Amino acid sequence: MRIVIAGGHGKIAQLLGRLAADRGEEVVGLVRNPDHAEDLRDLGVTPVVRDLEGLVTAADGPAELAADLTGADVVVFAAGAGPGSGAARKDSVDRAGAVLLADAAERAGVPAYLLVSSIGVDRVRDGAVPDGVDEVFVAYLRAKLAAEEDLLSRDGLRVCVLRPAGLLDDAGTGRVQLDPGVDGGTVPREDVAAVVLALLDRLVAGDAPAPVLGLAAGATPVAEAVAQA
């Protein structure tokens, strides 16, 4: 399986890259910063330096990015504007970057796409503003929701949206709760990566899981949870 991960230097992306590479998969990580390339090589991931945000406004952005996706079985969007970024970058990265990757995937003939989204996006649906949430995080949730809606409307891609709960750096437990109704809690990033890899297996095999899945720590082994999703 050839996997291309956008945002390849992120915490979840690196965990996923190592898991997949250790299993013998071919993994490509798209990174903006060339200084991050060696980190990916150390994981067994092939780095490609590509500024997704810059390509969003380029006339030939989808075509240029599509060249990086040639031969991929699945793409994963694990990129993000990151801490300290403002509302504008939440839109240009978390929404527009995800949409750009989908446009490029369709051009390159990639059949499947997994979007790492966020718990809580339904709270901003129809313009709602949750109590006690600052405007930048509201912008982040709106960007993720808009990306989800764009991807799920496409007929040319098998799409799975994964909405992890609050992310932890704790060691993974190998046990999760994975279903569309999950809307709170926490989950170790290691378990998120394990779930993503198992979901990719289903997507690539054409056995699509539920299109939108919430993820939190739970009692069900990852393999069983994904098989039931």
N, C-alpha and C positions, 0 to 999 in steps of 0.2 A: 504494500500500500504506500502510495506517495502522498504525503500530507504537507500542505503549505500553511504555516501559521503566521498570520499578520499580528504584529506586536510580539515578535519572537523572543524578546528579552524580558518580557513581563514575568512576574513570579509564577503564575499558573502556566504560562507558555513554556517556561524553562522546565518545570516539573513534567509537563506533558511531553516536551521534546525528548527528555531523557528516558521517560518510560517507553515511548514509541521506538526510539533508537535502540534501546537495550533489547527490545523485542524483535529487532531486525527490520523495522520499517524504515523507509526513506523519508527523512524529515527535512524540510526547508523552513528556515525562519526569516521573515522579513523584518529588518531593523532599520531605523532611521540613522542611528549613530554608528559610524564605522568602528568606533572603539569597542562596541559590544560584540563584534564578529567573533573574536577569539573565544569569548565565553561560550558562544554557541558551539563552536568547533569542539570545545572540551566536553560538551554534552553528547557529541555525535550528530549534531545538527548542522546542516549546510547553511551558512548565512548568506543572505542577499541584502545588500544595502539599498533600501528603497524608501523614499519619503512619501508615505500615503497622503499625508495632509497636503503636500505640495502638488500631488497629482490630482487632487480633488478639483482644482480650478484649471487644470491643463486641458486644452481641447482634445488632446490625444491620450488623456490619462488612462481610461479603461484599456485602450489598445496597448499602451506601454506596459501596464501592469499585467495584462493577459500573457505577455511573453514570459513572465516569471512563473506563471501557473501551468504552462504547457505540460501535459502528461500527469497532472495531479488527479488523484481520485477524490480528494476532498480538501476544502479549505476551512480554516478555523479563524474567526475574528476574535482575537484576544487583546487587541490594542485598546488604548485609552489615552485621553488627554493627561491624566495623572493628577496627583495632588498639587494644589497651588495654581492650577489653570482656571481661567474664568469661563463664564457661560458661553462665550463665542467659540472657544476651543472645544467645549463639550459637544457643540453641534458639528464643528468641522472635522473632528476626529471620530467621536462615538456614533454619530449618525452618518455624516457624509462619507467617512472612511469605510464604514461597513457597507454602505450602498455601492461605493466605488468597487470594493472587492467583489460584490455580487455581479456588478456589470462586467468586470473583467473575467470572472469565473464563467459566466455565460458565453462570453466571446471565446474563451479557451476551451469550451466544451467540458468543463468540470461538472460532474453530476450532482455533487452534494456539498452542503455548507452548514457548519455549526457556528452559531453566534453565542458567545459568552456575554450574556446580558446581566441583569441585576434583579434581585428581589425588590418588590415595591413599585415597579413601573406602573401597575394598574392604578396606583394612587394618584397619578397625574393625568389619567385619561380624561378626555373631554375638557381639558383646561383646568382641572382641579388643582388646588394648592394645599398639600397636607400641612396640618398644624405643626409648628416647631421645626420645620425643615427650611434651611437657608436657600436663597435664590439660586446659588450655583449648583447645589445638589438637586434642586427641582429641575434646573436646566439639564443636568446629567440624566435624570430619569426620563425627561421628555425626549432627549436625544436617543436613548436606548429604546424607548417605546416606538419612536418614529422609525428607527432602524428595523425593529421587529416587524412592524406593519408592512414596510416595504418588502422585506424578504419573504414574508409569508404570503404575499400577494402574487409571487412569481410562479409561473408554471414550469419554468425551465430548470429549476433547482429543487432537489430534495433538501428541505431545510429543517433543522432542529434548533430551537432556541432554548438555551439553558440559563436559568435564573438562579445563581447561587445566593444563599443567605450571607450574613455577615462573615467575612473571610478571616480565617485565623492562620497563624504560622505554626500552630501545634502540629505534632506528628499525626498523620492520618490514622484513622481507626479501621478503615475498610468497611465501615457500616454507615449507611445513609438512609435518608428519606427522600425519595425521588418520585414526585407526581405533580400534576398541574396545580393542585391545591396548596402546595407549600408556599407560605407567605411570611415567614419569620424564622428566627433562630440564627445559628451560626454553623460554619462548616470549615474544617481544615482545607487549605489549598491543596494539600496532597490528595485528599479524597476527591476534590473537584477534578484534578487532573486525571485520576483513575476513572472517574465517571465519563469524562470527555472521551478518553481513548476507547472505552467500551461502547459509547454511543457512536463513535466513528465507525467501528466495526459493523454496527447495524446499518448505518447510513450507506456505507460503501457496498454492503451486501444487498441493498435495495429493500431491506426490511426496516422501513422507517419507524422510529418510535413516535410517541405523541409529539406534535409540532412544538408545544411549549411545555417545559418541565421546570418546576421549582426544585431546589436542592438544599437540603440541610442535613446536619448530623442526625443519625437515626439508628435503628436496630437491624436493618436489612443489609446483608452483604452486597457489595457493589455489583457483582455479576448478576445476582438474583434481582436486584432492584432495576438494573438496566434491561434485563430480559423481560421484565413485567411492564416496563415503561411504554 
